Amino acid sequence: MQEPSSDVLVHVADNLRRLRHATGRSQSELAADAGLSRRTIINLEAGEANISLSGLDKLAHALGTNLVELVSPPSAPPDRIDATAWRGAHPDSRAVLLGSAPARDEAQLWTWSLAAGDRYDAEPDPAGWHEMVFVTAGRLRIEREDQVAVIEVGDYAIYSSAQRYSYVNDAAETTTFVRNVIS
């Protein structure tokens, strides 16, 4: 698995301050709207506080945005955020926000396997649909109209599925992956 490039709390301070100023609210007003203490807002903006994922969700909702905008590096594209959002007591315990895609109606979770030399050719989904694919074993080649990507085990891809695309296993072993379809 790729090592995440940053912790989300590194970016929360600047994003929180920027978004709060854009809404014209004081720290006290934002704290009340989010159901958090003013001290939490002050400490977050100073980069000196830790906060739960649910607390970040509350802040994002109060600011009229989403968790991804609140925690992402300003230069990160939504399909490649790679930021640690939670760390446990053990170094192997962590949650990494890999990426995001817009959703309107539905999200589907799939597991797939492709035997060596097999392929799946898909028709385009309606506009606004996206896929998130995470390879758990082997190597997956995704041939799309806009690019071809080879996804190694532990890596992922996020892309619009409103285009022709194919899953191809050109390796000698079976490839398995998790696929989310978002509409």
Beta strands, then each sheet from edge to edge (+ up, - down):
strand 1: 6-7
strand 2: 83-87
strand 3: 94-97
strand 4: 107-114
strand 5: 119-122
strand 6: 130-137
strand 7: 139-144
strand 8: 148-152
strand 9: 156-160
strand 10: 165-168
strand 11: 175-182
sheet 1: 1+ 2+ 3-
sheet 2: 4+ 11- 6+ 9-
sheet 3: 5+ 10- 7+ 8-
end
